[in-house]
Amino acid sequence: LSANGALQGTEGLLLQQLIEEKHHIVRAAWEVYEVDPNVEELMDTLVHVVKLEKVRRGYTSGGAQGHDTVSQLSAQAQAQAQEKAREAEVVARAQESAAAST
């Protein structure tokens, strides 16, 4: 992600740290990817999580307005992760059903 310009500066290091910390949204994104290997969706989710975590951890300034933005982004990221997890579950069930019927 750093090589293609999606992450700037130390954002790649932050992503690595989030992976090592087993961040819940990063884990959920990976679980979805394992079921539905869509690289673009995985990359998009990881970039959003890194941007969110930069603000949440105070690596960028945002003031009171920044806090509201973090809350909104966090809610959006969690909703996206939950939606992707539901989609992955549906895909997995469909694949199991198709395999069982053959």
DSSP file with accessible surface (Angstrom, degrees, kcal/mol):
  #  RESIDUE AA STRUCTURE BP1 BP2  ACC     N-H-->O    O-->H-N    N-H-->O    O-->H-N    TCO  KAPPA ALPHA  PHI   PSI    X-CA   Y-CA   Z-CA
    1    1 A L      >       0   0   51      0, 0.0     6,-1.4     0, 0.0     5,-1.4   0.000 360.0 360.0 360.0 -33.3    0.0    0.0    0.0
    2    2 A S  T > 5 +     0   0   63      4,-0.2     3,-1.2     1,-0.2     7,-0.1   0.898 360.0  54.7 -69.8 -38.8    2.9    2.3    0.6
    3    3 A A  T 3 5S+     0   0  109      1,-0.3    -1,-0.2     2,-0.1     0, 0.0   0.862 108.6  47.0 -64.6 -35.8    4.5    1.5   -2.7
    4    4 A N  T 3 5S-     0   0   96      1,-0.0    -1,-0.3     0, 0.0    -2,-0.2   0.426 117.2-110.7 -89.6   3.9    1.3    2.4   -4.7
    5    5 A G  T < 5S+     0   0   37     -3,-1.2    -3,-0.2     2,-0.2    -2,-0.1   0.472  85.7 119.3  88.2   1.1    0.9    5.7   -2.8
    6    6 A A  S   <S+     0   0   31     -5,-1.4     2,-0.4     1,-0.1    -4,-0.2   0.838  77.6  43.8 -69.1 -31.0   -2.2    4.7   -0.9
    7    7 A L  S    S-     0   0    6     -6,-1.4     2,-0.3     2,-0.1    -2,-0.2  -0.949  79.7-151.6-116.3 138.4   -0.4    5.2    2.4
    8    8 A Q    >   -     0   0  118     -2,-0.4     3,-2.5     4,-0.0     4,-0.1  -0.806  50.6 -34.5-109.7 147.6    1.9    8.2    3.0
    9    9 A G  T >  S-     0   0   77     -2,-0.3     3,-0.7     1,-0.3     4,-0.2  -0.178 129.6  -1.5  53.3-120.7    5.0    8.6    5.2
   10   10 A T  T 3> S+     0   0  100      1,-0.2     4,-2.1     2,-0.1    -1,-0.3   0.362 104.4 100.0 -87.6   6.3    4.7    6.5    8.4
   11   11 A E  H <> S+     0   0    5     -3,-2.5     4,-2.5     1,-0.2    -1,-0.2   0.862  79.3  56.6 -61.5 -33.8    1.2    5.2    7.6
   12   12 A G  H <> S+     0   0   18     -3,-0.7     4,-2.3     1,-0.2    -1,-0.2   0.902 106.7  49.2 -63.1 -38.8    2.7    2.0    6.5
   13   13 A L  H  > S+     0   0  113     -4,-0.2     4,-2.4    -3,-0.2    -2,-0.2   0.889 109.3  52.1 -66.3 -38.5    4.3    1.6    9.9
   14   14 A L  H  X S+     0   0    6     -4,-2.1     4,-2.8     2,-0.2    -2,-0.2   0.923 108.4  51.1 -64.0 -41.5    1.0    2.3   11.5
   15   15 A L  H  X S+     0   0   19     -4,-2.5     4,-2.4     2,-0.2    -2,-0.2   0.937 109.5  50.3 -60.3 -44.5   -0.6   -0.4    9.4
   16   16 A Q  H  X S+     0   0  103     -4,-2.3     4,-2.5     1,-0.2    -1,-0.2   0.919 110.9  49.5 -59.4 -41.8    2.0   -2.8   10.5
   17   17 A Q  H  X S+     0   0   75     -4,-2.4     4,-2.4     1,-0.2    -2,-0.2   0.916 109.2  51.5 -64.4 -42.2    1.4   -1.9   14.1
   18   18 A L  H  <>S+     0   0    0     -4,-2.8     5,-2.5     2,-0.2     4,-0.4   0.891 110.1  49.7 -62.3 -38.7   -2.3   -2.4   13.7
   19   19 A I  H ><5S+     0   0   93     -4,-2.4     3,-1.2     1,-0.2    -2,-0.2   0.939 111.7  47.8 -64.8 -45.4   -1.7   -5.8   12.3
   20   20 A E  H 3<5S+     0   0  132     -4,-2.5    -2,-0.2     1,-0.3    -1,-0.2   0.856 111.3  51.0 -63.8 -34.7    0.6   -6.7   15.1
   21   21 A E  T 3<5S-     0   0   90     -4,-2.4    -1,-0.3    -5,-0.2    -2,-0.2   0.518 109.7-127.1 -77.0  -7.9   -2.0   -5.4   17.6
   22   22 A K  T < 5 -     0   0  140     -3,-1.2    -3,-0.2    -4,-0.4    -2,-0.1   0.925  29.9-153.7  57.0  48.3   -4.6   -7.5   15.9
   23   23 A H     >< -     0   0   20     -5,-2.5     4,-2.9     1,-0.1     5,-0.2  -0.252  14.4-126.2 -52.5 134.7   -6.9   -4.5   15.5
   24   24 A H  H  > S+     0   0   94      1,-0.2     4,-2.2     2,-0.2     5,-0.1   0.845 107.0  45.4 -60.6 -37.9  -10.5   -5.7   15.3
   25   25 A I  H  > S+     0   0    3      2,-0.2     4,-2.8     1,-0.2    -1,-0.2   0.906 112.8  50.7 -74.4 -37.8  -11.3   -4.0   12.0
   26   26 A V  H  > S+     0   0   13      2,-0.2     4,-2.2     1,-0.2    -2,-0.2   0.934 112.4  47.9 -62.4 -43.4   -8.1   -5.1   10.4
   27   27 A R  H  X S+     0   0  121     -4,-2.9     4,-2.5     2,-0.2    -2,-0.2   0.925 112.0  49.0 -62.4 -44.5   -8.9   -8.7   11.5
   28   28 A A  H  X S+     0   0   20     -4,-2.2     4,-2.4    -5,-0.2    -2,-0.2   0.915 109.9  51.6 -63.0 -40.8  -12.4   -8.4   10.2
   29   29 A A  H  X S+     0   0    6     -4,-2.8     4,-2.3     1,-0.2    -1,-0.2   0.905 111.1  48.0 -62.3 -40.8  -11.2   -7.1    6.9
   30   30 A W  H  X S+     0   0  125     -4,-2.2     4,-2.3     2,-0.2    -2,-0.2   0.910 109.4  52.5 -67.1 -40.4   -8.8  -10.0    6.6
   31   31 A E  H  X S+     0   0  110     -4,-2.5     4,-1.2     2,-0.2    -2,-0.2   0.908 110.8  47.6 -61.8 -40.8  -11.5  -12.5    7.5
   32   32 A V  H  X S+     0   0   11     -4,-2.4     4,-3.3     1,-0.2     3,-0.5   0.929 110.0  53.3 -64.2 -43.1  -13.7  -11.1    4.8
   33   33 A Y  H  < S+     0   0   60     -4,-2.3    -2,-0.2     1,-0.2    -1,-0.2   0.883 103.5  56.8 -60.7 -37.5  -10.8  -11.2    2.3
   34   34 A E  H  < S+     0   0  126     -4,-2.3    -1,-0.2     1,-0.2    -2,-0.2   0.856 115.7  36.8 -63.7 -32.3  -10.2  -14.9    3.1
   35   35 A V  H  < S+     0   0   47     -4,-1.2    -2,-0.2    -3,-0.5    -1,-0.2   0.880 135.3  21.7 -85.1 -41.3  -13.8  -15.7    2.1
   36   36 A D  S  < S-     0   0   64     -4,-3.3     2,-2.7    -5,-0.2    -1,-0.3  -0.822  79.2-151.6-129.5  87.8  -14.1  -13.2   -0.8
   37   37 A P        +     0   0   88      0, 0.0     2,-0.8     0, 0.0    -4,-0.1  -0.307  35.3 153.1 -69.0  74.3  -10.6  -12.3   -2.0
   38   38 A N     >  -     0   0   57     -2,-2.7     4,-2.1     1,-0.2     5,-0.2  -0.866  24.3-170.4-103.2 100.6  -11.2   -8.8   -3.3
   39   39 A V  H  > S+     0   0   74     -2,-0.8     4,-3.0     1,-0.2     5,-0.2   0.875  82.7  55.9 -61.5 -40.3   -7.9   -7.0   -3.0
   40   40 A E  H  > S+     0   0  157      1,-0.2     4,-2.5     2,-0.2    -1,-0.2   0.917 109.0  46.4 -61.6 -42.8   -9.4   -3.6   -3.8
   41   41 A E  H  > S+     0   0   60      2,-0.2     4,-2.5     1,-0.2    -1,-0.2   0.915 113.1  49.9 -65.7 -41.6  -11.9   -3.8   -0.9
   42   42 A L  H  X S+     0   0   22     -4,-2.1     4,-2.6     2,-0.2    -2,-0.2   0.951 113.0  45.8 -61.1 -48.5   -9.2   -5.1    1.5
   43   43 A M  H  X S+     0   0   59     -4,-3.0     4,-2.6     1,-0.2     5,-0.2   0.918 112.2  51.3 -61.7 -43.6   -6.8   -2.2    0.5
   44   44 A D  H  X S+     0   0   77     -4,-2.5     4,-2.3    -5,-0.2    -1,-0.2   0.932 111.9  46.9 -60.3 -45.3   -9.6    0.4    0.8
   45   45 A T  H  X S+     0   0    7     -4,-2.5     4,-2.5     1,-0.2    -2,-0.2   0.933 112.4  49.2 -63.1 -45.6  -10.6   -0.8    4.2
   46   46 A L  H  X S+     0   0   21     -4,-2.6     4,-2.5     1,-0.2    -2,-0.2   0.911 110.6  50.4 -63.4 -40.7   -7.0   -0.9    5.5
   47   47 A V  H  X S+     0   0   24     -4,-2.6     4,-2.5     1,-0.2    -1,-0.2   0.937 111.5  48.5 -62.6 -44.2   -6.3    2.6    4.2
   48   48 A H  H  X S+     0   0   84     -4,-2.3     4,-2.5    -5,-0.2    -2,-0.2   0.906 111.0  50.4 -63.1 -41.3   -9.5    3.9    5.9
   49   49 A V  H  X S+     0   0    1     -4,-2.5     4,-3.0     2,-0.2    -1,-0.2   0.924 110.6  49.4 -63.9 -42.6   -8.5    2.2    9.2
   50   50 A V  H  X S+     0   0    0     -4,-2.5     4,-2.3     2,-0.2    -2,-0.2   0.938 111.8  48.1 -62.2 -46.0   -5.0    3.7    9.1
   51   51 A K  H  X S+     0   0   78     -4,-2.5     4,-1.5     1,-0.2    -1,-0.2   0.920 114.0  47.7 -61.1 -43.3   -6.4    7.2    8.4
   52   52 A L  H  X S+     0   0    5     -4,-2.5     4,-2.9     1,-0.2    -2,-0.2   0.937 111.8  48.9 -62.1 -47.1   -8.9    6.8   11.2
   53   53 A E  H  X S+     0   0    4     -4,-3.0     4,-2.7     1,-0.2     6,-0.3   0.837 104.3  60.2 -66.4 -32.8   -6.3    5.5   13.7
   54   54 A K  H  <>S+     0   0   49     -4,-2.3     5,-2.7    -5,-0.2     6,-0.8   0.942 113.0  37.8 -57.7 -45.8   -3.9    8.4   12.8
   55   55 A V  H ><5S+     0   0   41     -4,-1.5     3,-1.5     3,-0.2    -2,-0.2   0.939 115.7  52.6 -71.9 -45.4   -6.5   10.9   14.0
   56   56 A R  H 3<5S+     0   0  134     -4,-2.9    -2,-0.2     1,-0.3    -1,-0.2   0.883 111.5  46.6 -59.6 -37.9   -7.7    8.7   16.9
   57   57 A R  T 3<5S-     0   0   56     -4,-2.7    -1,-0.3    -5,-0.2    -2,-0.2   0.459 117.7-111.9 -85.6  -1.1   -4.2    8.3   18.2
   58   58 A G  T < 5S+     0   0   55     -3,-1.5    -3,-0.2    -4,-0.2    -2,-0.1   0.691  76.9 132.4  82.2  19.2   -3.4   12.0   17.9
   59   59 A Y  S   <S+     0   0  130     -5,-2.7     2,-0.3    -6,-0.3    -4,-0.2   0.666  76.2  36.7 -77.1 -15.7   -0.9   11.7   15.0
   60   60 A T  S    S-     0   0   51     -6,-0.8     2,-0.2    -5,-0.2    -2,-0.1  -0.967  93.9-110.5-130.0 152.2   -2.7   14.4   13.2
   61   61 A S        +     0   0  122     -2,-0.3    -2,-0.0     1,-0.1    -6,-0.0  -0.535  48.1 145.4 -82.1 149.5   -4.4   17.5   14.7
   62   62 A G     >  -     0   0   36     -2,-0.2     4,-2.6    -7,-0.1     3,-0.3   0.418  31.4-158.6-155.0 -18.3   -8.1   17.8   14.6
   63   63 A G  H  >  -     0   0   65      2,-0.2     4,-1.6     1,-0.2     0, 0.0  -0.150  63.2 -34.9  61.1-159.2   -9.3   19.6   17.7
   64   64 A A  H  > S+     0   0   85      1,-0.2     4,-1.8     2,-0.2    -1,-0.2   0.899 144.8  52.4 -64.4 -38.6  -12.9   19.1   18.9
   65   65 A Q  H  > S+     0   0  156     -3,-0.3     4,-2.2     1,-0.2    -1,-0.2   0.899 105.7  55.5 -64.9 -37.2  -14.1   18.9   15.3
   66   66 A G  H  X S+     0   0   10     -4,-2.6     4,-2.6     1,-0.2    -1,-0.2   0.880 103.5  55.0 -61.7 -35.9  -11.5   16.2   14.7
   67   67 A H  H  X S+     0   0  124     -4,-1.6     4,-2.4     2,-0.2    -1,-0.2   0.921 107.8  48.5 -64.1 -43.9  -12.9   14.2   17.6
   68   68 A D  H  X S+     0   0   94     -4,-1.8     4,-2.5     1,-0.2    -1,-0.2   0.922 111.4  50.7 -60.8 -41.9  -16.4   14.3   16.1
   69   69 A T  H  X S+     0   0   56     -4,-2.2     4,-3.3     2,-0.2     5,-0.2   0.914 108.9  51.4 -62.5 -42.1  -14.9   13.2   12.7
   70   70 A V  H  X S+     0   0   13     -4,-2.6     4,-3.0     2,-0.2     5,-0.2   0.934 109.9  49.4 -61.2 -44.2  -13.1   10.3   14.4
   71   71 A S  H  X S+     0   0   60     -4,-2.4     4,-2.3     2,-0.2    -1,-0.2   0.926 114.1  45.6 -61.1 -43.5  -16.3    9.2   16.1
   72   72 A Q  H  X S+     0   0  120     -4,-2.5     4,-2.5     2,-0.2    -2,-0.2   0.929 114.9  46.8 -65.8 -44.9  -18.1    9.3   12.7
   73   73 A L  H  X S+     0   0   56     -4,-3.3     4,-3.1     2,-0.2     5,-0.2   0.898 111.5  52.0 -64.9 -38.6  -15.3    7.6   10.9
   74   74 A S  H  X S+     0   0   32     -4,-3.0     4,-2.6    -5,-0.2     5,-0.2   0.934 110.9  47.0 -62.9 -45.8  -15.1    4.9   13.6
   75   75 A A  H  X S+     0   0   58     -4,-2.3     4,-2.5    -5,-0.2    -2,-0.2   0.916 114.2  48.1 -62.3 -41.4  -18.8    4.2   13.3
   76   76 A Q  H  X S+     0   0  110     -4,-2.5     4,-2.7     2,-0.2    -2,-0.2   0.924 112.0  48.8 -65.3 -43.6  -18.6    4.1    9.5
   77   77 A A  H  X S+     0   0    9     -4,-3.1     4,-2.5     2,-0.2    -2,-0.2   0.912 112.8  47.7 -64.1 -41.9  -15.6    1.8    9.6
   78   78 A Q  H  X S+     0   0   79     -4,-2.6     4,-2.6    -5,-0.2    -1,-0.2   0.916 112.1  49.6 -65.7 -41.1  -17.3   -0.5   12.1
   79   79 A A  H  X S+     0   0   50     -4,-2.5     4,-2.6    -5,-0.2    -2,-0.2   0.917 111.9  48.8 -63.1 -41.7  -20.5   -0.6   10.0
   80   80 A Q  H  X S+     0   0   79     -4,-2.7     4,-2.7     2,-0.2    -2,-0.2   0.921 111.5  49.2 -64.1 -42.8  -18.5   -1.3    6.9
   81   81 A A  H  X S+     0   0   12     -4,-2.5     4,-2.3     1,-0.2    -2,-0.2   0.915 112.3  48.2 -63.8 -41.2  -16.6   -4.2    8.6
   82   82 A Q  H  X S+     0   0  111     -4,-2.6     4,-2.4     2,-0.2    -2,-0.2   0.913 112.2  49.1 -65.5 -41.6  -19.9   -5.6    9.9
   83   83 A E  H  X S+     0   0   82     -4,-2.6     4,-2.6     2,-0.2    -2,-0.2   0.926 112.0  48.4 -63.5 -43.8  -21.5   -5.4    6.5
   84   84 A K  H  X S+     0   0   26     -4,-2.7     4,-2.5     1,-0.2    -1,-0.2   0.892 110.4  51.6 -64.5 -37.3  -18.5   -7.1    4.8
   85   85 A A  H  X S+     0   0   44     -4,-2.3     4,-2.2     2,-0.2    -1,-0.2   0.913 110.4  48.5 -65.3 -41.7  -18.6   -9.8    7.5
   86   86 A R  H  X S+     0   0  126     -4,-2.4     4,-2.3     2,-0.2    -2,-0.2   0.921 111.9  49.4 -63.3 -43.1  -22.3  -10.4    6.8
   87   87 A E  H  X S+     0   0   80     -4,-2.6     4,-2.6     1,-0.2    -2,-0.2   0.916 110.5  50.4 -61.4 -42.2  -21.6  -10.5    3.1
   88   88 A A  H  X S+     0   0    8     -4,-2.5     4,-2.7     1,-0.2    -1,-0.2   0.888 109.2  51.6 -63.7 -38.2  -18.8  -13.0    3.6
   89   89 A E  H  X S+     0   0   92     -4,-2.2     4,-2.6     2,-0.2    -1,-0.2   0.918 110.0  48.8 -65.5 -42.0  -21.1  -15.2    5.7
   90   90 A V  H  X S+     0   0   98     -4,-2.3     4,-2.5     2,-0.2    -2,-0.2   0.931 112.7  48.1 -62.2 -44.7  -23.7  -15.2    3.0
   91   91 A V  H  X S+     0   0   49     -4,-2.6     4,-2.7     1,-0.2    -2,-0.2   0.930 111.6  50.0 -61.9 -44.8  -21.1  -16.1    0.4
   92   92 A A  H  X S+     0   0   26     -4,-2.7     4,-2.6     1,-0.2    -2,-0.2   0.922 111.5  48.2 -62.3 -42.4  -19.7  -18.9    2.6
   93   93 A R  H  X S+     0   0  152     -4,-2.6     4,-2.7     2,-0.2    -1,-0.2   0.905 111.4  50.4 -64.3 -41.5  -23.2  -20.3    3.2
   94   94 A A  H  X S+     0   0   58     -4,-2.5     4,-2.6     2,-0.2    -2,-0.2   0.912 111.3  48.4 -63.0 -41.6  -23.9  -20.2   -0.5
   95   95 A Q  H  X S+     0   0  114     -4,-2.7     4,-2.4     2,-0.2    -2,-0.2   0.914 112.4  48.5 -65.7 -40.8  -20.7  -22.0   -1.3
   96   96 A E  H  X S+     0   0  134     -4,-2.6     4,-2.3     2,-0.2    -2,-0.2   0.919 112.5  48.8 -63.3 -42.3  -21.4  -24.6    1.4
   97   97 A S  H  X S+     0   0   80     -4,-2.7     4,-1.7     2,-0.2    -2,-0.2   0.912 111.9  48.2 -64.5 -42.1  -24.9  -25.1    0.0
   98   98 A A  H  X S+     0   0   53     -4,-2.6     4,-0.6     1,-0.2    -1,-0.2   0.909 112.7  48.7 -64.9 -40.1  -23.6  -25.4   -3.6
   99   99 A A  H >< S+     0   0   66     -4,-2.4     3,-0.7     1,-0.2    -2,-0.2   0.890 111.3  50.2 -67.6 -37.1  -21.0  -27.9   -2.5
  100  100 A A  H 3< S+     0   0   86     -4,-2.3    -1,-0.2     1,-0.2    -2,-0.2   0.816 107.6  53.7 -71.6 -29.7  -23.5  -30.0   -0.5
  101  101 A S  H 3<        0   0   98     -4,-1.7    -1,-0.2    -5,-0.2    -2,-0.2   0.554 360.0 360.0 -84.3  -7.4  -25.9  -30.1   -3.5
  102  102 A T    <<        0   0  149     -3,-0.7    -3,-0.0    -4,-0.6    -4,-0.0  -0.439 360.0 360.0 -95.5 360.0  -23.3  -31.5   -5.9
